[in-house]
Every structure is written in C-alpha cells, then in structure tokens.
Amino acid sequence: MSRQKAMFTAVFERYEQSMELLKQRTCFRDVRVREGGLVAKELVFDEETSGKITGHLTIGEYIAFLADVEFKNIEFQYPHG
C-alpha cells in the first residue's frame, strides 16, 4: 500500500552531535504542512535522514521536504534539493 506524501517546511535550529564521530542529527522547529498549518513544534532527523541534506544549513534557514504523515520516506526539496 503506497502512502501519500505531503509537502512540509521547517526552520533549522541546530546540529546535534551523535555518539559516533562525524555523525550528527539535525534539529528543526515549526514544522508546517502546506494545507493545515503547524503540525509539530520540534522535529529531529536521525543521522541517516540528516545525511540526505546536501550542504550546510544556517540557523533560521527553511527547508522543504516531501514525507508521509509519520515523517518517513523523506525527499528534501529545498535547499540543495
């Protein structure tokens, strides 16, 4: 069964170092969906998902991504998408 994806935006807050060297998680705030507004105040992507973001994010930068409602199967659209 395929899950329908929606477009989300979020504001980058910080990088968070993992226990393993050179691995990091990314922390975001104000996650919104195009139709419906705010869906989460905070969102943290694990190392695997964070690795899909190309380039370095700056604090306050917006990202846009396609994902299902459980924030799985993420496809980054902006920036660097």
N, C-alpha and C positions, 0 to 999 in steps of 0.2 A: 504494500500500500504506500503510495507516494504522499508525502506531506507537502502542503502548500507553504511556500516561503513568503515572507513579508519583508519590506524594506525598513530597517531600523537606523537610527542615528544615536550617537552617544558622544559625550565630551571626555577627552582623555584627561586623567588625573595624575597618574604616576606609573613608573615601572617598579616592580617589586621583585627583588632577587629571590631565586629559588635556593634550595639547599645545594643543588648541583651547580658547579661552576659554569658560567656562560648561559645559564637557563634563567629566564625571567617570565613573570606573569605581567599582564597589563591590567590596570585598574581604570574603570570608566565610571562616570556618573550621568544622571539624567538621560536614561535610555528611553527613546521615544519611537513610536511607530507612526508612520505617515498618517494613517487613519486611526484616531483614538487617543493620541497624546501620550503622556508619561506611562510607561509600563514597569519601570524599575528605577529606584534611586541609585543603586550601585550594581556594577557588573564586573566580574574579574574573569579574564580569559586565562586558561592554563598555558603552559609552555608550548604545547603543540599548536593551539589556535593562535597564540601570540606570534609564533614563528611564521604565520601566513601573512603578517603585516610587513610590507616591504618599506624600508626607510625608517627614520627615527621620528617619533611623534613629539610634539612640544605640548606643554601644559596648556589646556584650554582648546586644543585643536579638536575639531569634529571629525568623526569617522562615520561612514555609512556602510552598512552590510546587509546582505540578504541572509535570512535564517528562518528556521521554523520557530514556533512559539516557545520551544524549550531551549532556544539558542544553541541548536545543534546544526551541523552541516553548514557552517558559516562560509559565505563568499564575500570577501571585502570588495567594495566598490570604490570607495574614496577614503582616504587619499591613497595614492600609489596603486590603485587597482587596475 
